[in-house]
């Protein structure tokens, strides 16, 4: 380690979690301090007022969460349904509004468009034509043509119409002839041996 630096640091320490009781104690202490300041006539800080407003909003939200029942209890589970309805309404409103990014720098003053930028527009299912003919890309067309050509060549080759097939047939005919001649020679040689004995 370099000189002058203290050994160890905060990262190796144990984590300390605040319990609910400690949070309540801190809140009570803060309230007592505010009351004392009011009694003494000291003006409360604006930061404290802002914190109070934030805390009050948090408390209201927590009360709202406490009122919602997630099972079938006294309210019969209606709280959850109402919450879902509210959230679905909010989603509908947000989906209707299009997101407009905040302009930065000169963009807000001057209209600037990037000619290379491609804006993708969402296609609606209703506007799509199912019966329209699908246009293939060049690579796909070439691949299909290649497969068709290979299939037609194979058929012609099997029928013996191609030059390669004709050469193969001629070669096969020569081989048959040679084998027949070799078989005849063997038979003639066997007959000669049999006649000598």
Beta strands, then each sheet from edge to edge (+ up, - down):
end
